Amino acid sequence: MREFDVVVVGGGAAGLSLTRRLAGANTVRAALVEPPPGPLRAPVRTWCFWEPDGGPWDAVLAARWDRLEVVGPDGRGRAAPAAPLVYKMLRSTDFEAHVRAGLGGRVAEVEAAVTGIEDGPDRAVVRAVDAAGAPVELAARWVFDSRPLPALPPARTTLLQHFRGWFVRTPDAAFDPDAAVLMDFRPPQPRNGTAFGYVLPLSERTALVEYTEFTREVLDDAGYDAALRDYTGRVLGLGPFEVTAVEQGAIPMTDGRFRTRAGRRVFRIGTAGGATRPSTGYTFSGVQRQAAAVAAALAAGRTPVPPVPHRRRHLLMDAVLLRALDTGRVDGAEFFARLFRRNALADVLRFLDGGSGFGRDLRMGATVPVAPMALTTAEYAGRLLTGR
């Protein structure tokens, strides 16, 4: 059995982000455990986030945009600079290669499928099986598990942000590579929830075009393809194009309470540790804050319980919004279009990323439909008081 200070389980955004920080701490003996190449590994993904220029991932970005546009259901669009923020796209393959290149042998990389984690008073044991079927055991003072939960926590409201995106190539110039469409609410809207498209240009002839819903149930393959054909054709009028790659996924949007401590020596990180913002599905920035907090706690000799990287008031506001969308009290398309239309773009982005102050939150709340949100807030407060 190999002994470490820290074992990180899973090589996705959360696991690799924490591993990268541990590699910079020469006093920590760390290991990263992830499955061998094959069906147990996560597929190639695209992460988008916003931050000022000069971020740690700038050298490996797939694209970046200084201007963003939001288009309402009536076709009215608002394009604006995101300054001082920049919207950035990072491919998981580039992220992984960049992190691994920087480990410098300071972290043991173990290819094995984890079969169980045994907690203990002084250490935890990670049990796994390698590609040849041989057992692997690693003991550590702390274990951070980034694998998806077998089931979401109990919640009053749970929606899914589910999507399919086409990477398209057109024969002629069709996109502005300096501007992205962040949300386009012209697709047909579901009865409860919302649907939108977005366009992330990679060049004048290539882009990621995606269709997304915030609803309870995912679509089948035919449903996603029909929605994308409608969006690229009727809405965008894109003309002929080639689909060069496809991405698809479903992200939980829930007011359930994620517990990051799974035992005395075992913790959860990433989506399993509440890093996903419930109202938007954005996860990458939350993962970075969580990894930084864990690394700081380890360096200070504290028990490294990962924080849920979102403020409590923002989680409460998200819970109210999810309930309002799920009950149909608010028109999701009009809600988001109005939010962006009546506020500075950078202010909305900071709010969605959890970086806004209380006063700004109040002023922003006054720009959305007040009556249905107030009713939903009262209902939600009543549920909290009665435990329902």
N, C-alpha and C positions, 0 to 999 in steps of 0.2 A: 504494500500500500504506500503510495506516494503522499508526502505531507506538504501542505502549503498553508500560508496565512489566509489566502482568499482563493476561492474557486468561483468562476463565473460560468454559468450554464447558458448556452445559446449565443450564436454569433450574429444576431441581427443588430439593429441600430442601438438598442439598449446595452446588449452585452459587449459589443465592440467599443461603444463610447466609454463605458466604465473601464474596460480592459486598457484602452488608450491612456486613461488617466493613471491607472495602476502602474503602467510601464514607466511612467515618469517618476514614480516613488521608488527609489532604489532599495528602500528598506522593507518592501512588501514582496514576499514570495507569492506569485499569483499564477493561476492556470486558467485557461479558457477551454471549455469542453463544448464541442459541437458535433453534430452527426457527420459521418462521411458523406461525400457527394452522392446525391440520390434523392429519393422522394421525401425523406425526412427533413431536408434542408428547405428553407424558405425560398420561394421563387424570386427572380429579379424584380426589384421594386423601385419606384421613384418617390423621393421625399421632397416636399416643398416647404419652405419656411421663409421668414423675413427677418432681417437684421441689418445693421449698418455695414458699410463696406469694411473690408479688412478682417473678416471672420476667419476662423480656423480652417474652413473647408473651401475657401475661395479658389485655391489652386486646382481643385478637382471638380468644380461645378460643371454640370452639363449645360446650363444656361443661367442667365440672370436678366431681370427686367427692372428698369427704373420707373416705368409707367404701367399702370394697371387700369382696367376698365371693368365696370359693373353695368350690366344691361338689365333693365327692368322688364317685367312681363309685357309692358306696352311698347317695348322696343326702344325706349329712351335710354341712351347710354351715357355714362359719365366716366371719362378718362381723366386721370390725374397723376401727377408725379407722386411716388411713394416716399420721397425724401423726407427725413434723412434715412429712411429704410430702403432696402433693396429686396425684391422677391427673388428667391434663389431655388434652383432645381439641382438635386443631387441624386445620381443613380447609385443604387446599392452596390453594384460591382465596383464602381470607382471609389466609393466610401470604404469598402472592405479592403481593397488593394492599398489605399492610402494608409489606413490604420495598421495593417499588417507590416507594411514597409517601415513603419516607425516603431515597431515593438523592439527591434534590435536584440532579439533573443532574451529579453528581460521577462517575458511571460511564456510559460510552457503552453504549447498548443496541442491539445489532445483531440483526436478524431475518434469519437465514440458516441453511441446513442445512449443517453441517460435512461436508465430503467427505474431509478428510485433515488431518493435523498433521505438519509436517516439522520434525524436530529439527535443531539446529545448535549449534556451539560457543559462539556469543555470543547467539543468539536462536532462537526457534522461529517458524514461520509456520503460521497457521491458514488453511486454504483452505475456502471455502464457496460456496454458491449461494443467492441471494436468491429471493424469491417470483416475480420476473419472469424468473428463469433467468440473471441476470447474475452473473459471478464476483465473489467478495468475498475479499480477502486482508488479514489482520491479522498484524503481527509483534509479538512481545513478548519481554521478557527471560525471563518465566516463563509457562507455560501450565498451567492446572489443568483436567483433563478429568473431568467427572462422568458421562459417558455409560456405559451398561451395557457390561460386558465382552462380547466376542463369544463367549467360553467361560470357564467357571469354571476356577480353577487346579487342578492335579492334587491329589487328596485321597485319604485313606484311607476317609473316610466323607462322603457328601453326601446330605443330606435336603432336602426343600423344606417350607417353611411356606406352605401354599397355602390359600386361603380364599375364601369368598363371603359378603357381608353384605347384608342387607336393611334399608333405612331404612323402618320401619313406622309407621303411624298407626292407632290404635285409636279406636273410637267413644266409649269411656268411659275413665276413668282406669285405667291398668294398670301403671304404673311408678312407682318412687320416684326422683325426679330427684336426690336427694342421695346415692344409693348405686349403685354399678356392680357387676355380676357379672364379675369379672376372668377366671375360668376355671371352667367347669362341665363336669365329666367324665362326665356321665350319658349322652351319646350313645354308641352302639355303638362299641367300640374296634377299630382295625385290628390285624392280627396282629403287625406290627412297627411301632413308632412310637406315636403317640397322637392322639386326637381330642378336641376340646372345643368348647363354645359359649361365647359371652359376650354380655352385654347391657349396653349403654351408653345409659342413658336421657337424653334431651334435654329432656323434659318429662313430665308425668303421662300423656300420650297418645302420645308419639313416642319412638323409640329406634332405635339401630343394633343389630340382632341378627345375630350372625355365627357361621358354622361354620368351624372351622379344623382342619387335619390337619398333623402332622409325619410325613411319609412320603416315599418315594422318588418316587412318581408323582402327578400331578394327577388330578382327576376330570374327567369330562365335564359338560356343562351339566345333564343329567338327574340326575347323581349329586349335584351340589351342591344342586340344588333339592329333591331327595328328602330330603337330610340336613337342610336348613333347615325343610322341612315337618314332619319328625319332631321337630326340636328345638322349634320354636314350638308344635307341637300336643301331642304326647305328653309331652314333657319339661316345657315351660313352661305348657301349658294356656292359651295366650294368647287363644283365641277369635277372633272375626272381626277382620281388620285389612286395611289397604291398604298395598301396597308402593309407596313414593314414589320410591325410587332404589335402585340396586344398585352395590356396589363389589366388585371381585375382584382378586386378585393372587397372586403366588408369590414368596417371598423365599428365597434360598439359605441353608441352614444347613450349613456345611461346615467341616472342619478344614484345608482347603487354605490355603496361605500367600499372602496378598494382598501384592503388591509395589506400594508407592505411587509408586515412581520408575519412570517409563516411558522416560526419556531424560535427557540432560544438562539440558534445559530444560523437560521435560514431566513432569507428575505426575498421579496419579489420586486422586480424592477421592470421598467417599460410599461407597455399597455397593461400587463398583469399587475403592475404596481401603481395604476392610476395615472400614468403619464399622459394619456390621451385627454385632450380638452373635450368635455362632453358635448358642447354646443357646436363644435366645428370638426372634430375628428383629427385635428392637427396634433402630432405626437412628437416630432423630431426636436423641437425646442424644449419641450417638457423633459424629454430624455436627457438632454444636455444639462439642464438644471439639476436633475436628480443625480446624475453621475458626478457632477461637481460637488454636491452636498455629501455624497457617500465618501468620495476621496478626501474631502476636508475632515470628515469625522474620523476616518482611519488615521490620517496624519496627526490628528490631535489626541489619538488614543481613546476616543469616545466610542460607545456602541454605535455602529454605523447603520442605524435604522433609516432606510430611504424615505424622504418626505414625499407625499403626494404634491407635485410641483405646481399646484394651482391654489390661489387664495380661496378661503372659505366662502367669501361673499360672491366670488365669481362662480363657484360650484353651485351656490344657491340660485344665482341668476340663471345659470344654465339649466338647472332642474326645472325652474318655472317655464323657461322657453320650450324645453322638450315637452312638458305637459301641455302647453298652449298649442304646439304643433300637432301633438298626438290627438288632442280633442277636437282639432279643427277650429279652435277659437280665433287663431290668427292665421292669416294667409301668409305662408312662409315666404313665397316669392316677393310679395309686397313688403313684408317685414324687413327682409335683408336689403332689398333695393332702397327702401326708405332710410334704413340705417346708414348706408353708404352715401345716399344722396344728401342727407342733412348734416353730415359730419365730415370733418377733414379726413382724408384717406388714412394718413399716418396715425391719427387718433383711433380710428376703428381698428387698424391693424394692431396697435399696442393693446387695445382692450381685448381683442381676440387672443392675444398671446399672454394676457395676464399682467401686462406692464403698466396699466393705467391706474391713476389714483382714484380715491373715493369720490372726490368732487367731480372729476371727469366722468366717472361712471354714472353719477346722478344726472348730469347734464345730457349724457348720451341716452339714458333711459327715457328722458322726456321727449326724445325725437321719434320714438316708436309708438305703435298704437297703445295708448295708456289704459283705456277701459278694459279690454280683454286681458291685458297683462296684469292689471290690478286685481281683476276677478280671479285669475289663475293663482296669483300670489296668495290671496286670502284663502283659496281652497287648499293650496299646498301647505300653508301654515296650519290650517285646521287638521290636515292629515298628520303633520308632524306632532301636533299636540295630542292627538288621539292614538298615535302609533299605527295608523293605517297606511 
